[in-house]
C-alpha cells in the first residue's frame, strides 16, 4: 500500500457516520459544570431569591433550616429546567430553540419596559 492509499483509507475511516463532525462541540464534564455553576451563581447574586432567604433567615433565627429549604427549592427548580430543556432539545433544533428564547426574552423585556414607562 502506498502512502497516498494509506492516507485515503484513514480519511475514509475518519469520515464514518460514527465519528464526530468538525461542527460538533466536545464538552468535557468540567467545562459544562464550571460554565453552569458560574452562570447560575452570577445570575442569582442579589436577586429576589437571595434577598428573600436573607430576610427569612434574619426573621427565623434558624439559618441552617432556611439554607436547607432554599437549597432544596433551587435544586427542584433547576431539575425542572433541566428536564424541560432536555425534552425540548430532543424535539427542536438548536437554531429553533435560540430563536424561541430570543423572542421570549424580547417579549419579557418589552413588558418590563412597558411597566417602567407606565409607572
C-alpha positions in Angstrom: 0.0 0.0 0.0 1.4 3.4 -1.0 1.4 6.5 1.3 -1.4 8.1 -0.7 -3.6 4.9 -0.4 -2.9 4.8 3.3 -4.0 8.5 3.7 -7.2 7.9 1.7 -8.0 4.9 3.9 -7.5 6.9 7.0 -9.7 9.8 5.6 -12.4 7.3 4.8 -12.2 5.8 8.3 -12.4 9.3 9.9 -15.4 10.2 7.7 -17.6 7.4 9.0 -21.0 8.4 10.4 -20.0 7.3 13.9 -17.2 9.8 14.1 -17.9 13.3 15.3 -18.1 16.0 12.7 -16.0 19.2 12.9 -19.1 21.2 13.7 -20.0 19.3 16.9 -18.6 20.6 20.1 -17.0 18.3 22.6 -17.8 19.4 26.1 -16.0 17.9 29.0 -17.6 17.3 32.4 -15.7 20.2 34.0 -16.4 22.6 31.1 -20.1 22.0 31.5 -20.0 22.0 35.3 -18.0 25.2 35.6 -19.9 27.2 33.0 -23.2 26.1 34.5 -22.0 26.9 38.1 -20.6 30.4 37.1 -23.6 31.3 35.1 -26.1 30.4 37.8 -24.0 31.7 40.6 -23.6 35.1 39.0 -27.2 35.3 37.8 -28.5 34.6 41.3 -26.3 37.1 43.1 -28.6 39.8 44.6 -31.8 38.5 43.0 -35.1 38.3 44.8 -34.4 34.7 45.9 -31.3 35.7 47.7 -33.0 38.7 49.3 -35.9 36.5 50.4 -33.6 33.9 52.0 -31.8 36.7 53.7 -35.0 38.1 55.2 -36.4 34.7 56.2 -33.1 33.8 57.8 -33.0 37.0 59.8 -36.6 36.6 61.0 -36.5 32.9 61.8 -33.2 32.8 63.7 -32.7 29.3 62.0 -30.2 30.0 59.2 -29.4 26.3 58.5 -33.1 25.4 58.2 -33.5 28.3 55.8 -30.4 27.2 53.9 -31.8 23.7 53.6 -35.2 24.9 52.4 -33.7 27.3 49.9 -31.2 24.7 48.6 -33.9 22.1 48.1 -36.1 24.7 46.3 -33.3 25.7 44.0 -32.5 22.1 43.2 -36.1 21.4 42.4 -36.4 24.4 40.1 -33.1 23.5 38.4 -34.2 19.9 37.9 -37.4 21.1 36.3 -35.4 23.4 34.0 -33.0 20.7 33.0 -35.8 18.2 32.3 -37.8 20.6 30.2 -34.7 21.7 28.4 -33.7 18.1 27.6 -37.2 17.4 26.4 -37.2 20.5 24.1 -33.7 19.8 22.8 -34.8 16.3 21.7 -37.7 17.8 19.7 -36.4 21.1 18.4 -33.3 22.1 16.6 -30.8 24.3 18.4 -31.5 27.2 16.0 -35.2 27.0 16.7 -34.5 27.0 20.5 -32.2 30.0 20.1 -34.9 31.9 18.2 -37.7 31.0 20.6 -35.6 32.0 23.7 -34.6 35.3 22.0 -38.2 36.1 21.2 -39.3 35.2 24.7 -36.6 37.4 26.2 -37.6 40.3 23.9 -41.3 39.9 25.0 -40.3 39.9 28.7 -38.1 43.0 28.1 -40.9 44.8 26.3 -43.3 44.0 29.2 -40.8 45.2 31.8 -40.1 48.4 29.8 -43.8 49.0 29.5 -44.3 48.6 33.3 -41.5 51.1 33.9 -42.9 53.6 31.5 -46.4 53.3 32.9 -45.3 53.8 36.5 
